Amino acid sequence: MEPEPLVPPEPEVSDPGEPGDPEPMDPEPLVPPEPELPGPMDPEPLELDPLVDESPERERVPRVVPLLLLPDPLPD
C-alpha cells in the first residue's frame, strides 16, 4: 500500500473564461525594473545657449557689430 500524498495534486485547468470576462492581468514582476541610467556612451543633453534666442515670435537677427562703431585703428 502506498501512503497517500499530504497535498492532493491540483488539476491543471485551462479555462478560457467567460466571453464577458476581462483579460487576465499579467502578474507584476517581483523585481521592479531598474531606471535607465545614462551610460558613458550616451550623449549629454544639449543645453540651449542663453545668447541665442529661439523664440519663433521674433525674426532671428544675427549678432553683428557694425564696423562704424569700432574705434579707428591707430596710425602707423
Secondary structure, 3 states (H helix, E strand, C coil): CCCCCCCCCCCCCCCCCCCCCCCCCCCCCCCCCCCCCCCCCCCCCCCCCCCCCCCCCCCCCCCCCCHHHCCCCCCC
